[in-house]
Amino acid sequence: MYILSKTTELALENIKLPRHLAIIMDGNGRFAQKRMLPRSYGHRQGTINLTNVCRIVDAIGINYLTVYAFSSENWRRPAAEVNELFSLVATYFNKYIDELMQMQVKLNFIGNLTQLPEDLQKIIHSAVTRTAENKRLQLTIALNYGSRLEIAEAAAATALLLQKRNDLSHLSLTEVEKIFEANLQTAKLNLPDPDLIIRTAGEMRLSNFLLWQAAYAEFYACDCLWPEFGEKELLAALLAYNQRTRKFGALK
């Protein structure tokens, strides 16, 4: 069990937590380059840190954590690096699945898993099945995920459904929007929209991550590289989140 520092415990007494935290894990390569080591070293350290952050998030009491592990655009990287990333995902579950079970973490995935190596698909399916009844932190991993494609697929499914209806005249745009949202991958997992999105390594963009769902999310960027991101950095993000006024288009 992860024990929070006294500083964090005191700070958490007076702040409102996001229900759903999403993180764009960036900076593995730069972490390795700073140490004059191969990029694969940075990816390994980043994978290890995911478990550490899960421990912290669970101890803080956040219900949902979604992380961006591999985008649909990452296929443009060298084949050796892509294969290394997939190997690390497989190693991650083989190494940490027992701890995730003890933590009562429920695993989900978004993205096109059918394009992944078959052995990795089997490992993912096994991990999802094994953790399906867990009741604490819900960890969703975006793997081979692209938000534009998710939106396009949801739009196509919505159009097909509406086409099958005999009378569409009574449907308002609000109702159509609800049908569309129900076809998003996150909705099929009953995930609420993210309240806070953190991006590490100083970048200031969403990079095709949860574009529809992020409509009213608060965005926080930090210079810390992902393998170095920990309790101190997460607390800073949560304190910044509590300085924001969330009006969702209305007046305060």
C-alpha positions as CSV (number, residue, x, y, z in Angstrom):
1,M,0.0,0.0,0.0
2,Y,1.3,3.4,-1.0
3,I,1.7,5.9,1.9
4,L,1.2,9.6,1.0
5,S,3.5,12.2,2.5
6,K,2.2,14.4,5.3
7,T,2.5,17.4,3.0
8,T,0.2,15.7,0.5
9,E,-2.3,14.5,3.1
10,L,-2.6,18.0,4.5
11,A,-3.0,19.6,1.1
12,L,-5.7,17.1,0.1
13,E,-7.9,18.0,3.1
14,N,-8.9,21.3,1.5
15,I,-9.1,20.5,-2.2
16,K,-11.6,19.0,-4.6
17,L,-10.3,16.0,-6.5
18,P,-11.0,15.3,-10.2
19,R,-13.2,12.3,-10.6
20,H,-11.4,11.3,-13.8
21,L,-7.7,12.1,-14.4
22,A,-6.1,11.6,-17.8
23,I,-2.4,11.8,-18.5
24,I,-0.4,12.1,-21.7
25,M,2.8,10.3,-20.7
26,D,5.5,12.2,-22.6
27,G,9.3,12.5,-22.3
28,N,10.6,8.9,-22.1
29,G,13.0,9.5,-25.0
30,R,14.3,12.7,-23.6
31,F,14.7,11.1,-20.2
32,A,17.0,8.5,-21.8
33,Q,18.9,11.1,-23.9
34,K,19.7,13.2,-20.9
35,R,21.5,10.1,-19.5
36,M,23.1,9.3,-22.9
37,L,21.2,6.0,-23.0
38,P,19.0,4.4,-25.7
39,R,15.4,5.5,-26.0
40,S,14.4,2.0,-24.9
41,Y,15.7,2.7,-21.5
42,G,13.4,5.7,-21.2
43,H,10.4,3.6,-22.3
44,R,11.2,1.0,-19.7
45,Q,11.5,3.6,-16.9
46,G,8.2,5.1,-18.1
47,T,6.5,1.8,-17.9
48,I,7.7,1.2,-14.4
49,N,6.5,4.7,-13.4
50,L,3.0,3.9,-14.6
51,T,2.5,1.5,-11.7
52,N,4.0,4.0,-9.3
53,V,1.5,6.7,-10.4
54,C,-1.4,4.2,-10.1
55,R,-0.4,3.6,-6.5
56,I,-0.4,7.4,-5.9
57,V,-3.6,8.0,-7.7
58,D,-5.3,5.2,-5.8
59,A,-4.0,6.5,-2.4
60,I,-5.3,10.0,-3.2
61,G,-8.7,8.6,-4.0
62,I,-9.2,9.4,-7.7
63,N,-11.7,7.0,-9.3
64,Y,-10.6,7.0,-12.9
65,L,-7.2,7.2,-14.6
66,T,-6.7,7.2,-18.3
67,V,-3.2,7.2,-19.8
68,Y,-2.0,7.7,-23.4
69,A,0.4,4.8,-24.0
70,F,0.6,4.5,-27.8
71,S,-1.1,6.7,-30.4
72,S,-2.3,5.6,-33.9
73,E,0.4,8.0,-35.2
74,N,3.2,6.3,-33.3
75,W,3.4,3.7,-36.0
76,R,5.5,6.2,-37.9
77,R,8.3,5.6,-35.4
78,P,11.1,3.1,-36.3
79,A,9.9,-0.5,-36.3
80,A,12.4,-1.5,-33.6
81,E,11.1,1.1,-31.2
82,V,7.5,0.2,-31.9
83,N,8.3,-3.5,-31.2
84,E,10.1,-2.5,-28.0
85,L,7.0,-0.6,-26.8
86,F,4.7,-3.6,-27.4
87,S,7.2,-5.9,-25.7
88,L,7.2,-3.5,-22.7
89,V,3.4,-3.5,-22.5
90,A,3.4,-7.3,-22.4
91,T,6.2,-7.3,-19.8
92,Y,4.2,-4.8,-17.7
93,F,1.2,-7.0,-17.3
94,N,3.2,-10.1,-16.7
95,K,5.2,-8.3,-14.0
96,Y,2.5,-6.2,-12.3
97,I,-0.8,-8.0,-12.8
98,D,-0.7,-9.5,-9.3
99,E,-0.1,-6.1,-7.7
100,L,-2.9,-4.6,-9.8
101,M,-5.2,-7.3,-8.5
102,Q,-4.2,-6.6,-4.9
103,M,-4.9,-2.9,-5.5
104,Q,-8.3,-3.8,-6.9
105,V,-7.5,-2.0,-10.2
106,K,-9.9,-2.6,-13.0
107,L,-8.3,-2.5,-16.5
108,N,-9.8,-1.1,-19.6
109,F,-8.4,-0.3,-23.1
110,I,-9.4,2.1,-25.8
111,G,-7.9,2.0,-29.3
112,N,-7.7,-0.5,-32.1
113,L,-6.3,-3.6,-30.5
114,T,-6.8,-5.8,-33.5
115,Q,-3.7,-4.3,-35.2
116,L,-1.5,-5.3,-32.3
117,P,0.6,-8.5,-32.3
118,E,-1.6,-11.6,-31.4
119,D,0.4,-12.6,-28.4
120,L,-0.1,-9.0,-27.0
121,Q,-3.8,-9.2,-27.7
122,K,-4.1,-12.4,-25.7
123,I,-2.2,-10.8,-22.7
124,I,-4.4,-7.8,-22.8
125,H,-7.6,-9.9,-23.0
126,S,-6.4,-12.0,-20.0
127,A,-5.6,-8.9,-17.9
128,V,-8.9,-7.3,-18.7
129,T,-10.8,-10.5,-17.8
130,R,-8.9,-11.1,-14.6
131,T,-9.5,-7.5,-13.3
132,A,-13.1,-7.2,-14.5
133,E,-14.6,-7.5,-11.0
134,N,-12.2,-5.1,-9.2
135,K,-13.8,-2.2,-7.6
136,R,-11.2,0.5,-6.9
137,L,-9.2,2.5,-9.4
138,Q,-10.4,2.1,-13.0
139,L,-7.3,2.3,-15.2
140,T,-7.9,2.8,-18.9
141,I,-4.9,2.5,-21.3
142,A,-5.2,4.2,-24.7
143,L,-3.2,1.8,-26.9
144,N,-3.1,2.3,-30.7
145,Y,-5.6,5.0,-30.1
146,G,-6.5,8.1,-32.1
147,S,-9.4,10.4,-31.1
148,R,-10.2,11.5,-34.7
149,L,-10.7,7.9,-35.7
150,E,-12.8,7.3,-32.6
151,I,-15.0,10.2,-33.6
152,A,-15.2,9.1,-37.2
153,E,-16.3,5.6,-36.2
154,A,-18.8,7.0,-33.7
155,A,-20.2,9.3,-36.4
156,A,-20.5,6.4,-38.9
157,A,-22.3,4.2,-36.3
158,T,-24.7,7.0,-35.5
159,A,-25.5,7.7,-39.1
160,L,-26.2,4.0,-39.7
161,L,-28.5,3.9,-36.7
162,L,-30.4,7.0,-37.7
163,Q,-30.7,5.7,-41.3
164,K,-32.5,2.6,-40.0
165,R,-35.1,4.7,-38.2
166,N,-38.3,5.4,-40.1
167,D,-39.0,8.9,-38.7
168,L,-36.1,11.2,-37.7
169,S,-38.1,14.4,-37.7
170,H,-38.8,14.2,-33.9
171,L,-35.1,13.9,-33.0
172,S,-33.5,17.1,-31.7
173,L,-29.8,17.8,-32.2
174,T,-29.3,17.2,-28.5
175,E,-30.8,13.7,-28.9
176,V,-28.5,13.0,-31.9
177,E,-25.5,14.2,-29.8
178,K,-26.4,11.7,-27.1
179,I,-26.7,8.9,-29.6
180,F,-23.3,9.9,-31.0
181,E,-21.7,10.0,-27.6
182,A,-23.0,6.6,-26.8
183,N,-20.9,5.2,-29.7
184,L,-17.6,6.6,-28.4
185,Q,-15.2,4.0,-27.0
186,T,-15.1,5.7,-23.6
187,A,-18.9,5.7,-23.3
188,K,-19.0,1.9,-24.0
189,L,-16.8,1.6,-20.9
190,N,-19.0,4.0,-18.9
191,L,-16.2,6.4,-18.4
192,P,-17.0,9.9,-17.4
193,D,-15.4,12.7,-19.4
194,P,-12.0,13.7,-17.9
195,D,-11.9,16.6,-15.4
196,L,-8.2,17.1,-15.6
197,I,-5.7,16.3,-18.4
198,I,-2.0,16.4,-17.5
199,R,0.8,16.4,-20.1
200,T,4.3,15.8,-19.0
201,A,7.6,17.0,-20.7
202,G,6.4,20.6,-21.3
203,E,4.3,20.1,-24.4
204,M,1.1,22.1,-24.8
205,R,-1.1,20.0,-27.1
206,L,-3.6,17.1,-26.9
207,S,-2.0,15.1,-29.7
208,N,-5.3,13.5,-30.8
209,F,-6.2,12.3,-27.3
210,L,-9.8,12.4,-26.1
211,L,-10.7,15.4,-28.3
212,W,-14.5,15.1,-27.8
213,Q,-14.3,14.1,-24.2
214,A,-11.9,16.9,-23.3
215,A,-14.4,19.7,-24.2
216,Y,-14.5,21.0,-20.7
217,A,-11.5,19.3,-19.1
218,E,-8.9,21.4,-17.4
219,F,-5.4,21.2,-19.1
220,Y,-2.2,21.2,-17.1
221,A,1.3,20.9,-18.5
222,C,4.5,20.4,-16.5
223,D,8.1,20.3,-17.6
224,C,8.8,17.0,-15.7
225,L,9.5,14.1,-17.9
226,W,7.2,11.1,-17.5
227,P,9.6,8.7,-15.8
228,E,10.2,11.4,-13.1
229,F,6.5,12.3,-12.6
230,G,5.5,11.4,-9.0
231,E,3.5,12.5,-5.9
232,K,5.0,16.0,-5.8
233,E,4.2,16.7,-9.4
234,L,0.7,15.3,-9.2
235,L,-0.1,17.3,-6.1
236,A,1.1,20.5,-7.9
237,A,-1.3,19.6,-10.8
238,L,-4.2,19.0,-8.3
239,L,-3.6,22.3,-6.6
240,A,-3.5,24.1,-9.9
241,Y,-6.7,22.3,-10.9
242,N,-8.4,23.7,-7.8
243,Q,-7.5,27.3,-8.8
244,R,-9.6,26.9,-11.9
245,T,-13.2,28.1,-12.1
246,R,-15.2,25.4,-14.0
247,K,-18.4,27.0,-15.3
248,F,-19.2,24.7,-18.2
249,G,-20.4,27.6,-20.3
250,A,-22.7,29.0,-17.6
251,L,-22.1,31.9,-15.2
252,K,-20.5,31.2,-11.8
